[in-house]
């Protein structure tokens, strides 16, 4: 199958060809015709499958086909994403594929000044890519009107709900015209996502990126566990990077503090490294990402949400320095490698505290991940599990939704208290009050 076989204008086909794509990925082969037809769509698509072009290309085409009635430029397509990085990434795709069309687009997200964004909106737009918080903010200040929206995309909807954006999304939906096309993309399907899909979508076409992709991991990714003692993870990581001459490795930690600490330690070990997380300024995040992409640094240490939207072609190695508390995050994390058909390796350094988490992850992906002990880093067979400190906004999530499954290592002296809705922490180890913002 070739892109030229779709009902896409020459202006779009030219941009695709210039960008170097020839054949659509499996999800693109399904979403492009489905979106061109005009109906709603529910797509089970992990990151790395090519889903962005899967919705961007047909949206551009539909906007070209449906010329606005008056000679007025109003926002007709709205793409919502959970994070700033993903918003920037999606907007860059919109610009790339739309470069030979007359359509105008902009991206808005928090953490940077609103004035240039407001100016771009006032100059007239066809397509807006946004994170929910900044969008609502500018809507409330009456800088944005969404009354002409024809197409709405919720990208990585599972992540938006995980980040607590459901209420914002509902407010945004209320400002949209009833008659519109809705596209919902999600890597995983919790009951919350299904409920959102039920209220949002009208007889949607259902598309899966690949068979069994719903809650499973990408088969192009080789997964491996290295069992190791809690305090030897960093030495093992340095050993792996140096021994194997890894040149580009994305490392996940559970907390922002952990990311900073590890980045500093790896630096002392002689590994060029930076950390990326929600406490870093947008410019520091952008620079870290650019240096990582260009090969200036070999290692990027990231927390889950900060890593969303990191799109690096053929990223070879992902390391879970800590396992994630939410099993679905494991799929998101390892999905940073093995993108668009290339192969990747995802390694998890697992200590005794994380055995319960690992079990939940293996249950979710319906497979046992192979384990390999590295010589010199054998775990102590007599080690006793210790409780794991959760990050602060995990607590917020629990307080907002006590039913949400957050993994916790089971220890003989379990420290899990009863859930509270009144802001008190469910986990006695973490003293910090719930906070909002990025992990
Ligand atoms: P996405 O899942 O949209 O984040 O895309 C994942 C990666 O696949 C990105 O690096 C894209 O540039 C790349 N990609 C998307 N579509 C194609 C295609 N048809 N052929 C080759 N690479 C693609």
Boltz pocket constraint, residues with backbone or C-beta under 6 A from the ligand:
constraints:
  - pocket:
      binder: B
      contacts: [[A, 20], [A, 21], [A, 22], [A, 23], [A, 24], [A, 25], [A, 28], [A, 46], [A, 47], [A, 48], [A, 49], [A, 50], [A, 51], [A, 52], [A, 53], [A, 311], [A, 312], [A, 313], [A, 339], [A, 340]]
      max_distance: 6.0
